Amino acid sequence: MPADVFQEQLLRCLGGPWPDGLDKSPLYSSKPVTVVARDGYRIESVSYEAELGDRVPALLLVPDGVDGGHPAPAVAVCHQHNAEWHLGKSEPAGLAGDPMHHTGTALAREGYVVLCPDALCFEDRRDATLQGGDYERFEFLRYLVAGKCLAWKNILDMRRAVDYLCTRPEVRPDAIGCYGHSMGATHVWLAGPWEPRLKCLVANCCLPTYAAIHRARLIHCFSNFIPGLRRYGDTPDVAALIAPRPLHMNFGEHDPGSPIPEVREAVDAIARAYATAGAPEHFSHFIEPVGHVLSEAMWSRTLAWFRRHIPM
C-alpha cells in the first residue's frame, strides 16, 4: 500500500482529523508557576492546554546561558509507563523515579531546552476518584466510544507540546527533537508522522508489532492499540511514515515487551521505507543483549543522534 494511502487509513483508524488551529490558538500561552535553579539549568513548572479545558502540566528545563538572544535546540521527552501512574514528567526531569530515566536533565546539561509533559492519566493528570489503571482504562474506553482512541489523544498532546515549545523564545523552532522510553517511545513513533516540526526522533525500547502481540499474547499499553489498523498494516508501517526525517530506535534483545524476532523484521521494513524516501542514512537502530532498559550504549547512541541532527 502506498505510504500516503496508508496514512489516510491510519488517520481514520485513529479517530479522524486533528482539531483546527494547532499553531494559532491562544491555548498554549503559559506562565511559569515556579522556577527552581539547578546546576547548569533551571526548571520551570509550566502548563498549556491540549484541548479546551484539558491543561497539560509540564516541566521545562532551560540551560544556563540560553535565552531569547541565544536560543537552543529543544527536545520533548515522553516519559515511560511502568504502571507508575504517580510518575510522569518528574522522572525525566530528574526529580523522582529511576536515575536511569533522568534523561531530561542529561539533555539539559548537553545544552538542549527540554520539555517533560505529563501524559494523560499520569502524575498531575490523574483522576480524583478512579485510581491508576482504572482511570487509564476509562479514558481509553471513553475515547473509543467517541470514535477515537488513546493514541489519537497522545498524538494530539505531543503536537501541543511542540506548539508550546515554539512559543518559547529560548527555543529554535527549526531544531526540535523528541525522545521517549517504553510507552514514551510509542508516543514518539505515533506522533512523528503527524508532526513535521520534529526534526529528530529517538524511540527507546518499544515497538510491539501486532504480529508479536498476538503471537505472544501481550497485554500492552493502550497507546499501542489503534482500532482497525491491522487491516492496513502494522506498527512499523506507522513508524516508517516518519521518513525521511531522522529516526533512531534502540531495542533490548531480551525485552519481552518488544519480541525481538518481530523487531528485526520491523526495522528492516522501516529501513526499506527510508531507502525508498531517498534517505537511508536517516534511519538507524541498535539491538543490545539486554532487557527493557536504557543502557549506557543506548544512551550514547541517543545523544549522538541528537548531536548530529539538531546540533548546538
C-alpha positions in Angstrom: 0.0 0.0 0.0 1.4 3.4 -0.9 2.5 5.4 2.2 0.1 8.3 1.5 -2.8 5.9 1.3 -1.8 4.1 4.4 -1.5 7.4 6.3 -5.1 8.3 5.2 -6.3 5.0 6.6 -4.2 5.4 9.8 -5.9 8.8 10.5 -9.3 7.2 10.0 -8.4 4.4 12.4 -7.0 6.8 15.0 -10.2 8.8 15.0 -10.2 11.4 12.3 -8.8 14.8 11.6 -6.9 16.9 14.2 -8.6 20.0 15.6 -8.0 23.2 13.6 -5.6 25.8 14.8 -2.8 23.7 16.2 -0.4 26.6 15.9 -2.8 29.5 16.1 -4.9 29.1 19.3 -4.1 31.1 22.4 -4.4 27.8 24.4 -0.7 27.4 24.6 0.1 30.6 26.5 1.5 29.9 29.9 3.3 31.5 32.8 5.9 29.7 34.9 4.4 28.6 38.2 7.7 28.0 39.9 11.3 28.3 38.9 13.9 26.1 40.5 17.6 26.6 39.9 19.8 23.5 39.2 23.4 23.0 38.4 23.7 24.3 34.9 20.0 24.8 34.2 16.7 25.9 35.7 13.4 24.0 35.9 10.1 25.9 35.2 6.7 24.4 36.1 4.5 25.3 33.2 1.2 24.3 31.7 -0.6 24.7 28.4 -4.0 23.4 27.1 -4.1 20.4 24.8 -7.8 20.9 24.3 -10.2 23.4 25.8 -10.4 22.6 29.5 -7.6 20.0 29.3 -4.5 21.6 30.7 -1.2 19.7 30.5 1.3 20.2 33.4 4.9 20.1 32.3 8.4 20.8 33.4 10.6 22.9 31.2 14.4 22.6 31.6 16.4 25.6 30.3 20.2 25.5 30.3 22.2 28.4 31.7 23.0 31.0 29.1 20.1 30.1 26.8 17.6 32.9 26.3 15.8 34.8 23.6 19.1 36.2 22.3 20.8 32.9 22.4 18.2 30.2 21.6 19.0 26.5 21.6 17.6 23.3 20.1 14.9 21.6 22.1 13.8 18.1 22.9 10.4 17.0 24.1 10.8 13.9 26.4 7.9 11.4 26.7 8.0 9.5 30.0 7.6 5.8 30.4 4.5 3.9 31.8 5.9 1.1 34.1 2.5 1.0 35.8 3.7 4.0 37.9 0.8 6.4 37.3 2.1 8.6 40.2 5.2 9.3 38.0 5.2 11.3 34.8 7.1 14.4 34.0 9.1 14.3 37.2 11.1 11.2 36.2 12.8 12.5 33.1 13.1 15.9 34.8 15.3 14.2 37.4 13.0 14.9 40.4 11.8 11.4 41.1 11.9 7.8 39.9 14.8 5.8 38.4 18.0 7.8 37.7 18.4 5.7 34.6 15.5 7.7 33.1 16.6 11.2 34.2 17.1 11.8 30.5 15.7 15.4 30.6 18.4 16.5 33.0 21.1 14.8 30.9 19.8 16.6 27.7 19.6 19.9 29.5 23.3 19.5 30.6 24.1 19.0 26.9 22.6 22.4 26.2 19.1 21.4 25.0 15.9 23.1 26.2 13.8 20.1 27.4 10.0 19.8 27.8 8.8 17.0 30.0 4.9 16.8 30.0 2.6 14.5 31.9 0.8 12.0 29.7 -2.9 11.7 30.3 -3.6 9.6 33.4 -0.1 10.2 34.9 1.1 12.3 37.8 -0.8 15.6 37.8 -3.2 14.3 35.1 -4.6 11.6 37.3 -8.3 11.4 38.4 -9.5 12.1 41.9 -11.8 9.1 42.0 -10.5 6.4 39.6 -7.1 5.2 40.6 -4.2 4.0 38.5 -5.0 1.6 35.7 -8.7 2.1 36.2 -8.5 5.7 35.1 -6.4 4.8 32.1 -8.8 2.1 31.1 -11.7 4.5 31.5 -10.0 7.1 29.2 -9.2 4.5 26.6 -12.8 3.4 26.5 -14.1 7.0 26.6 -12.2 7.8 23.5 -13.2 4.5 21.9 -16.9 5.1 22.2 -16.4 8.6 20.8 -14.9 7.1 17.7 -11.3 7.8 18.6 -8.5 6.0 20.6 -6.0 6.9 23.2 -3.3 7.0 20.6 -5.2 9.9 18.9 -5.1 11.8 22.1 -1.4 11.0 22.8 -0.5 12.3 19.3 -2.6 15.5 19.8 -0.9 16.1 23.2 2.5 15.7 21.6 1.6 18.2 18.8 0.5 20.7 21.5 3.9 20.1 23.3 5.6 21.2 20.1 3.3 24.1 19.8 4.3 25.2 23.3 8.0 24.8 22.6 7.6 27.1 19.5 6.2 29.8 21.8 9.3 29.9 23.9 12.0 32.5 22.8 14.7 30.2 24.2 13.9 27.5 21.5 15.0 27.3 17.9 11.8 26.2 16.3 13.7 24.7 13.4 15.6 22.3 15.7 13.1 20.4 17.8 13.5 16.7 18.6 11.7 14.1 20.6 12.8 11.2 22.8 10.9 8.5 24.7 11.4 5.3 26.6 8.9 2.4 26.7 5.4 4.0 26.4 7.2 7.2 25.7 8.8 5.5 22.7 5.4 4.6 21.4 4.4 8.3 21.7 7.5 9.2 19.7 6.7 7.0 16.7 3.0 7.7 16.9 3.4 11.4 16.8 6.3 11.5 14.3 4.2 11.1 11.1 1.9 13.9 12.1 4.4 16.5 13.4 6.8 17.7 10.7 8.4 20.2 13.2 10.1 17.2 14.9 13.4 17.2 13.1 15.0 14.3 15.0 13.4 11.4 16.9 14.6 8.6 19.2 12.5 5.8 20.5 14.0 3.5 23.1 12.7 0.0 23.8 9.2 -0.1 22.4 7.9 -1.3 19.0 5.5 -4.1 19.7 4.0 -5.2 16.4 0.5 -6.6 16.3 2.0 -9.8 14.9 4.2 -10.1 18.1 1.4 -9.1 20.4 -0.9 -11.7 19.0 1.8 -14.4 18.9 3.0 -13.8 22.5 -0.4 -12.8 23.9 1.0 -9.5 25.2 -1.0 -7.1 27.4 0.4 -3.8 26.4 -0.1 0.0 26.9 -3.4 1.2 25.5 -1.5 3.7 23.2 -0.4 0.7 21.1 -3.9 -0.3 20.1 -5.4 1.5 17.1 -8.8 0.1 16.2 -8.9 -1.4 12.7 -5.3 -0.7 11.8 -4.4 -4.4 11.3 -6.4 -4.4 8.1 -4.0 -2.0 6.5 -0.6 -2.6 8.2 1.3 -2.9 11.5 3.1 -0.6 13.9 6.3 -0.5 11.8 4.3 1.0 9.0 3.4 3.8 11.3 7.0 4.5 12.3 8.0 4.3 8.6 5.8 7.3 7.8 8.4 9.5 9.7 10.7 9.1 6.7 12.8 10.9 5.6 13.2 12.7 8.9 15.9 11.2 11.2 14.7 8.4 13.4 16.8 6.2 15.7 15.4 3.2 17.6 17.1 1.2 20.4 15.9 -2.3 21.5 16.8 -4.9 24.1 17.2 -8.3 22.7 15.6 -9.8 25.9 12.8 -7.2 26.2 9.6 -9.2 26.5 7.5 -6.2 25.5 9.0 -6.0 22.0 9.8 -9.5 21.0 13.0 -9.5 19.0 12.1 -11.7 16.0 9.3 -9.3 15.0 11.5 -6.3 15.9 14.2 -7.5 13.4 11.5 -7.7 10.7 10.2 -4.3 11.7 13.5 -2.4 11.5 14.1 -4.0 8.1 10.7 -2.7 6.9 11.4 0.8 8.3 14.8 0.8 6.6 13.3 0.0 3.3 10.9 2.9 3.7 13.8 5.3 4.3 15.6 3.9 1.3 12.5 4.5 -0.8 12.4 8.0 0.5 16.0 8.6 -0.6 17.3 9.0 3.0 18.6 5.6 4.1 21.2 7.3 6.4 18.3 9.0 8.3 17.2 5.7 9.9 19.3 3.7 12.4 18.7 1.1 15.0 20.6 -0.7 17.8 19.8 -4.0 19.3 21.7 -4.9 22.5 21.6 -8.2 24.6 19.7 -6.5 27.5 16.2 -6.2 28.7 13.8 -3.3 28.9 16.3 -0.7 29.9 18.1 2.4 28.8 21.7 1.2 28.8 24.8 3.3 28.5 25.3 2.2 24.9 21.7 3.1 24.1 22.0 6.5 25.6 25.4 7.1 23.9 23.7 6.5 20.5 20.7 8.6 21.5 23.0 11.6 22.3 25.0 11.1 19.1 21.8 11.1 17.1 20.6 14.4 18.6 24.1 16.0 18.3 24.2 15.0 14.6 20.7 16.1 13.6 19.9 19.0 15.9 23.3 20.3 16.9 24.0 23.3 19.0 
